[in-house]
Amino acid sequence: MSNRICDLFGIQYPIIQAGMIWCSGWKLAAAVSNAGGLGIIGSGSMYPEVLREHIQKCKKATQKPFAVNVPMLYPDIDKHIAIIIEEKVPIVFTSAGNPKTFTNHLKSHGIKVVHVVSSVKFALKAQEAGVDAVVAEGFEAGGHNGRDETTTLCLIPMVKKALHIPLIAAGGIGTGSAMLAAMVLGADAVQVGSRFVASEESSAHAKFKQTVLTAKEGDTMLTLKELAPVRLIKNKFFHDVQAVYQQCGTVEDLKTVLGRARAKRGMFEGDLEEGELEIGQVSGLIDTILPAAQIVAALRQEFEQAKKDVLALPTL
């Protein structure tokens, strides 16, 4: 398939694996890239030298393009950026911050830059900052999310109308039919997160993967908007947070309940009660753990079947 994102990144299919903390290390990124998509190393949970190790292992495991996701709030971001440049990573996805901070610096080293946004306003700011493409992520997405709660179905056409650079849709996309829907709405590609959490190569804890498989509609919810909005599976930790709201607690009270390393505890170490279990609403459709290459293949096959199904619809 040839389109603006495939041409920009030098990939075969417009399927991007999200750069998720604690879940997307070099094994997953390399597997997705080898399958024809774009794999992304999620650096937000990595110390600088750990990131370097993942990049070097990924380069050995694939000859295809791959990317690194860099949350702008990361305390050692300057070190991450330096390592990315030294290791000649071809593509960087930035998120959770001002895209102006590093876009020009990265592009001066020949690196393509993509920024993740949750609104038209920030999509325009990213375009003005000179990024090569934008990921527009809807309210359905897992993990850290936008405050405005705009769904993917509404967000993608609004961002498409406002931008002239390539657009990647994210949030609630875990099937080929959803991929087709996003592209009909104006996206050039899709970014898939939750589906790849439940992959063999994902670095998520086995207990967390199994919890994703059993998640149903309504089992996730966006919370902690006063700190940084995040979509979680409802577990003991989630209900502890809700208790603070019910008691009209302060932001400091929320910070106290949150503590430190909750995401690592839940997703990486498998503490299903006290850990933060970040996953999207599409988890309700996920019931198997598969190799990443099979997930990419399934997305492609479902996409093609969905196109045929659309052609069979009655004319209005």
C-alpha positions as CSV (number, residue, x, y, z in Angstrom):
1,M,0.0,0.0,0.0
2,S,1.3,3.5,-0.9
3,N,0.1,6.5,0.9
4,R,1.5,9.6,2.6
5,I,2.5,7.8,5.8
6,C,3.9,4.8,4.1
7,D,6.0,7.0,1.9
8,L,7.1,9.3,4.8
9,F,8.3,6.4,7.0
10,G,9.3,3.9,4.3
11,I,7.0,1.2,5.6
12,Q,4.7,-1.3,3.8
13,Y,1.5,-0.8,5.7
14,P,-0.1,2.3,7.4
15,I,-0.2,0.5,10.7
16,I,1.7,2.1,13.7
17,Q,2.2,0.4,17.0
18,A,1.9,2.8,19.8
19,G,4.8,3.6,22.0
20,M,3.4,2.4,25.4
21,I,5.2,2.6,28.7
22,W,6.1,-0.8,30.2
23,C,4.6,-2.6,27.2
24,S,6.6,-1.7,24.1
25,G,10.2,-2.5,24.2
26,W,12.6,-3.5,21.4
27,K,11.0,-7.0,20.9
28,L,7.6,-5.6,20.1
29,A,8.9,-2.7,18.0
30,A,11.1,-5.0,15.9
31,A,8.3,-7.5,15.4
32,V,5.9,-4.9,14.2
33,S,8.5,-3.3,11.9
34,N,9.5,-6.7,10.5
35,A,5.8,-7.4,9.7
36,G,5.6,-4.2,7.6
37,G,4.2,-1.7,10.1
38,L,6.1,0.8,12.2
39,G,7.2,-0.4,15.6
40,I,7.8,2.1,18.4
41,I,9.9,1.8,21.5
42,G,8.1,3.5,24.4
43,S,10.9,5.4,26.2
44,G,8.8,6.9,29.0
45,S,9.5,4.0,31.4
46,M,13.2,3.8,30.5
47,Y,16.3,5.2,32.1
48,P,18.6,6.7,29.4
49,E,21.0,3.8,29.2
50,V,18.1,1.3,29.1
51,L,16.7,3.2,26.1
52,R,20.1,3.0,24.4
53,E,20.1,-0.8,25.0
54,H,16.6,-1.1,23.5
55,I,17.5,0.9,20.4
56,Q,20.7,-1.1,19.8
57,K,18.8,-4.4,20.2
58,C,16.0,-3.2,17.9
59,K,18.6,-2.3,15.2
60,K,20.0,-5.8,15.4
61,A,16.5,-7.4,15.2
62,T,15.2,-5.5,12.2
63,Q,16.5,-3.8,9.1
64,K,13.2,-1.9,8.8
65,P,12.4,1.6,10.1
66,F,11.3,1.9,13.7
67,A,10.6,4.8,16.0
68,V,11.0,6.0,19.6
69,N,8.2,7.6,21.6
70,V,9.4,10.4,23.9
71,P,6.9,11.9,26.4
72,M,8.0,15.5,26.8
73,L,7.4,15.4,30.6
74,Y,10.1,12.8,31.1
75,P,12.7,14.3,33.5
76,D,15.8,13.1,31.6
77,I,14.4,14.0,28.2
78,D,17.6,15.8,27.1
79,K,19.5,12.6,27.6
80,H,16.9,10.6,25.7
81,I,17.1,13.0,22.7
82,A,20.9,12.9,22.7
83,I,20.8,9.1,22.7
84,I,18.2,9.0,19.9
85,I,20.4,11.3,17.8
86,E,23.6,9.3,18.6
87,E,22.0,6.0,17.7
88,K,20.5,7.5,14.5
89,V,16.9,6.6,15.2
90,P,15.0,7.5,12.0
91,I,11.6,8.6,13.5
92,V,10.5,10.1,16.8
93,F,7.0,10.4,18.2
94,T,6.7,13.1,20.9
95,S,3.8,13.5,23.3
96,A,2.6,15.2,26.4
97,G,4.3,18.6,25.9
98,N,5.2,21.4,23.5
99,P,6.4,20.1,20.1
100,K,8.4,23.2,19.5
101,T,10.9,22.1,22.2
102,F,12.8,19.5,20.1
103,T,11.2,19.3,16.6
104,N,13.7,21.5,14.8
105,H,16.6,20.0,16.7
106,L,15.6,16.5,15.7
107,K,14.8,17.4,12.1
108,S,18.2,19.1,11.8
109,H,19.7,15.6,12.3
110,G,17.5,14.1,9.6
111,I,14.9,12.6,12.0
112,K,11.3,12.6,11.1
113,V,9.1,13.9,13.9
114,V,5.4,13.1,14.8
115,H,3.5,14.6,17.7
116,V,0.5,13.1,19.5
117,V,-2.4,15.4,20.2
118,S,-6.0,15.1,21.4
119,S,-7.5,18.3,19.9
120,V,-7.6,20.4,16.8
121,K,-6.0,23.3,18.7
122,F,-2.9,21.2,19.6
123,A,-2.8,19.6,16.1
124,L,-2.5,23.1,14.6
125,K,0.3,24.0,17.1
126,A,2.1,20.8,16.2
127,Q,1.8,21.6,12.5
128,E,3.1,25.2,13.1
129,A,6.1,23.7,15.0
130,G,7.1,21.9,11.9
131,V,6.3,18.2,12.7
132,D,6.1,15.8,9.7
133,A,2.8,14.2,10.9
134,V,0.3,14.3,13.7
135,V,-1.3,11.5,15.7
136,A,-4.8,12.5,16.7
137,E,-5.9,10.4,19.7
138,G,-9.5,10.0,20.7
139,F,-11.0,9.7,24.2
140,E,-11.3,5.9,23.8
141,A,-7.6,5.4,24.0
142,G,-5.8,3.8,27.0
143,G,-3.2,5.5,29.1
144,H,-2.8,9.2,29.2
145,N,-5.5,11.0,27.3
146,G,-6.9,14.4,26.4
147,R,-9.0,16.5,28.9
148,D,-11.7,17.3,26.4
149,E,-12.9,13.7,26.0
150,T,-13.4,14.1,22.2
151,T,-14.0,10.7,20.6
152,T,-12.0,9.4,17.7
153,L,-15.1,9.5,15.4
154,C,-15.4,13.2,15.9
155,L,-11.7,14.1,16.3
156,I,-10.3,12.7,13.1
157,P,-12.5,14.6,10.6
158,M,-12.1,17.8,12.6
159,V,-8.3,17.5,12.6
160,K,-8.3,16.4,9.0
161,K,-10.2,19.6,8.0
162,A,-7.7,21.8,9.8
163,L,-4.3,20.2,8.7
164,H,-2.4,19.8,5.5
165,I,0.3,17.4,6.9
166,P,-0.3,13.6,7.2
167,L,-2.7,12.4,9.9
168,I,-2.6,9.2,12.0
169,A,-5.7,8.2,13.9
170,A,-5.5,6.6,17.4
171,G,-8.0,5.7,20.1
172,G,-10.3,2.7,19.9
173,I,-8.6,1.1,16.9
174,G,-7.9,-2.6,17.3
175,T,-9.5,-4.1,14.2
176,G,-9.2,-3.8,10.4
177,S,-12.8,-2.5,10.1
178,A,-11.9,0.3,12.6
179,M,-8.8,1.0,10.6
180,L,-10.9,1.4,7.5
181,A,-13.4,3.7,9.3
182,A,-10.6,5.9,10.5
183,M,-9.1,6.2,7.0
184,V,-12.6,7.0,5.5
185,L,-12.8,9.8,8.1
186,G,-9.5,11.2,6.7
187,A,-6.6,9.5,8.4
188,D,-3.6,8.4,6.4
189,A,-2.8,5.6,8.9
190,V,-3.7,4.3,12.3
191,Q,-1.9,3.9,15.6
192,V,-2.8,0.8,17.5
193,G,-1.9,0.4,21.2
194,S,-4.2,-1.9,23.3
195,R,-4.2,-4.7,20.7
196,F,-0.4,-4.9,20.8
197,V,-0.4,-5.0,24.6
198,A,-1.9,-8.4,24.2
199,S,0.9,-9.7,22.0
200,E,3.5,-12.3,22.6
201,E,6.3,-9.7,22.2
202,S,4.7,-7.1,24.5
203,S,6.8,-6.5,27.7
204,A,3.6,-6.3,29.8
205,H,3.3,-8.7,32.6
206,A,1.4,-12.0,31.8
207,K,-1.2,-11.2,34.5
208,F,-1.9,-7.8,33.0
209,K,-2.3,-9.4,29.5
210,Q,-4.8,-11.9,30.9
211,T,-6.7,-9.1,32.6
212,V,-6.9,-7.3,29.2
213,L,-8.4,-10.4,27.7
214,T,-11.2,-10.5,30.3
215,A,-12.0,-6.8,30.1
216,K,-15.6,-6.0,29.0
217,E,-17.4,-2.9,28.0
218,G,-17.4,-0.4,30.8
219,D,-14.4,-2.0,32.6
220,T,-12.2,1.1,31.9
221,M,-12.6,4.7,32.8
222,L,-10.8,8.0,32.4
223,T,-9.7,9.5,35.8
224,L,-7.2,11.7,37.5
225,K,-7.9,14.6,35.2
226,E,-6.6,17.1,37.8
227,L,-3.1,15.5,37.4
228,A,-2.9,13.9,34.0
229,P,-6.0,12.2,32.5
230,V,-5.5,8.4,32.3
231,R,-7.8,5.6,31.2
232,L,-7.5,2.6,33.6
233,I,-9.1,-0.8,34.2
234,K,-11.3,-0.5,37.3
235,N,-9.4,-2.3,40.1
236,K,-8.7,-1.6,43.8
237,F,-6.4,1.3,43.0
238,F,-9.0,2.9,40.7
239,H,-11.6,2.6,43.4
240,D,-9.2,4.2,45.9
241,V,-8.9,7.1,43.6
242,Q,-12.7,7.4,43.2
243,A,-13.0,7.4,47.0
244,V,-10.9,10.6,47.1
245,Y,-13.3,12.2,44.7
246,Q,-16.3,11.1,46.7
247,Q,-14.8,12.7,49.8
248,C,-14.1,15.9,47.9
249,G,-10.4,15.5,48.3
250,T,-7.8,17.9,47.1
251,V,-5.2,17.5,44.3
252,E,-2.7,16.7,47.0
253,D,-4.9,13.9,48.2
254,L,-5.0,12.5,44.7
255,K,-1.2,12.7,44.5
256,T,-0.9,10.9,47.8
257,V,-3.1,8.0,46.6
258,L,-1.3,7.9,43.3
259,G,2.1,7.7,44.8
260,R,5.0,6.5,42.6
261,A,5.6,3.8,40.1
262,R,1.9,2.7,39.9
263,A,2.1,2.0,36.2
264,K,5.2,-0.2,36.6
265,R,3.6,-2.0,39.5
266,G,0.5,-2.9,37.5
267,M,1.5,-3.3,33.9
268,F,5.1,-4.5,34.3
269,E,5.1,-6.3,37.6
270,G,1.5,-7.7,37.5
271,D,0.0,-6.2,40.7
272,L,-3.6,-6.3,39.6
273,E,-5.0,-4.7,42.8
274,E,-2.6,-1.8,43.7
275,G,-1.1,-1.2,40.2
276,E,-2.2,1.2,37.5
277,L,-3.7,-0.9,34.6
278,E,-3.7,1.4,31.5
279,I,-5.7,0.1,28.6
280,G,-8.2,1.4,26.0
281,Q,-11.9,0.8,25.6
282,V,-11.2,-1.5,22.7
283,S,-9.9,-4.1,25.2
284,G,-13.5,-5.3,25.3
285,L,-12.9,-6.7,21.8
286,I,-9.5,-8.4,22.6
287,D,-9.7,-12.1,23.6
288,T,-6.4,-13.6,22.3
289,I,-2.7,-13.1,22.8
290,L,-1.0,-13.4,19.4
291,P,2.4,-12.8,17.9
292,A,2.7,-9.2,16.7
293,A,3.1,-10.3,13.1
294,Q,-0.2,-12.1,13.3
295,I,-1.9,-9.0,14.7
296,V,-0.6,-6.9,11.7
297,A,-1.7,-9.6,9.3
298,A,-5.2,-9.8,10.9
299,L,-5.5,-6.0,10.7
300,R,-4.7,-6.1,7.0
301,Q,-7.1,-9.0,6.3
302,E,-9.9,-7.4,8.2
303,F,-9.3,-4.1,6.5
304,E,-9.6,-5.7,3.0
305,Q,-12.7,-7.6,4.1
306,A,-14.3,-4.5,5.5
307,K,-13.7,-2.7,2.1
308,K,-15.6,-5.6,0.4
309,D,-18.4,-5.4,2.9
310,V,-18.8,-1.7,2.3
311,L,-19.1,-2.2,-1.4
312,A,-22.0,-4.6,-0.7
313,L,-24.0,-2.0,1.2
314,P,-27.2,-0.8,-0.4
315,T,-27.1,2.5,-2.4
316,L,-28.9,5.3,-0.6
